[in-house]
Amino acid sequence: MSKKEKVLFVWFLVVATVSLVFHHFWACTVYALGRAVALNFVILPGLAKFAAGIWTAHLLS
């Protein structure tokens, strides 16, 4: 294996690991928010406004 192939292989492992971590994080977040709405801890329109605010702030940054 050349140095370039080793770097590409390590980069692939890093990207795959980060992808799995973020997938787990988002899955847990969506599950928790779904439970909060189902148990009436949070009303759905309020959650939608919060998500829209986060998304808008992300676009502005």
C-alpha positions as CSV (number, residue, x, y, z in Angstrom):
1,M,0.0,0.0,0.0
2,S,1.3,3.4,-0.9
3,K,1.1,6.4,1.5
4,K,-1.8,7.9,-0.6
5,E,-3.8,4.6,-0.3
6,K,-3.2,4.5,3.5
7,V,-4.4,8.1,3.9
8,L,-7.5,7.4,1.8
9,F,-8.3,4.2,3.9
10,V,-7.9,6.1,7.2
11,W,-10.1,9.0,5.8
12,F,-12.7,6.4,4.8
13,L,-12.7,4.9,8.4
14,V,-13.0,8.4,9.9
15,V,-15.9,9.4,7.7
16,A,-17.7,6.0,8.3
17,T,-17.2,6.4,12.1
18,V,-18.5,10.0,12.2
19,S,-21.4,9.0,10.0
20,L,-22.4,6.2,12.4
21,V,-22.1,8.5,15.4
22,F,-24.2,11.2,13.9
23,H,-26.8,8.7,12.7
24,H,-27.0,7.3,16.3
25,F,-27.3,10.9,17.7
26,W,-30.1,11.9,15.2
27,A,-31.9,8.6,15.8
28,C,-31.9,9.1,19.5
29,T,-32.9,12.8,19.1
30,V,-35.9,12.0,16.9
31,Y,-37.0,9.2,19.2
32,A,-36.8,11.5,22.2
33,L,-38.8,14.2,20.5
34,G,-41.3,11.8,19.2
35,R,-41.9,10.5,22.8
36,A,-42.1,14.0,24.1
37,V,-44.9,14.8,21.5
38,A,-46.6,11.5,22.1
39,L,-46.7,12.0,25.9
40,N,-47.9,15.7,25.4
41,F,-44.7,17.1,27.1
42,V,-44.3,19.3,24.0
43,I,-47.0,20.3,21.6
44,L,-46.3,19.7,17.9
45,P,-46.7,23.3,16.6
46,G,-44.3,24.5,19.3
47,L,-41.8,21.9,18.3
48,A,-42.2,22.9,14.6
49,K,-41.6,26.6,15.4
50,F,-38.5,25.6,17.4
51,A,-37.2,23.5,14.5
52,A,-37.9,26.3,12.0
53,G,-35.9,28.7,14.2
54,I,-33.0,26.3,14.5
55,W,-33.0,25.8,10.7
56,T,-33.2,29.5,10.0
57,A,-30.3,30.2,12.4
58,H,-28.3,27.5,10.6
59,L,-28.9,29.2,7.3
60,L,-27.8,32.6,8.6
61,S,-24.6,31.3,10.0
